[in-house]
Amino acid sequence: MRPYFEKMTQFGKALTESRIKQTEENVALVREVEQQLQEEIEKIKNAGLPAKKINERGQLTIWQRLDYLIDPGTWCPLHTIFNPTDNEEGTTGVIDGLAKIKGRWAVVIGFDNKVMAGAWVPGQSENILRVTDIANA
């Protein structure tokens, strides 16, 4: 098998100028959606109490805990904006994703202690089940 892969032709080829021009509208649309998603994620990150208040209590926010726990640059969020019952908080308070911890991939789940810490909110159990199903796969 090795010789086959060593001699195999490369996939794809460089885009021509005309092809790049043809896709500019699609690229703009994708960037617009990415911007909207980023704005929604920022709303969730800023929901609830300010991080400073959590830190004054001697605690870390979920985002600070993730920065401490996972290998830099490996965070792949899964359900950050998942809010099936349209909670007024804008979030289920569950933050989950895939990340490397000490070089090994893991499913990571945490709870946002800035938003109704300790309280169960609608949609939270569904979010937890989504990520535990991935962990068990």
Summary of the structure (lengths in Angstrom):
residues: 137
radius of gyration: 20.1
end to end distance: 29.4
largest distance: 61.0
contacts: 314
relative contact order: 0.13
helix: 45%
strand: 13%
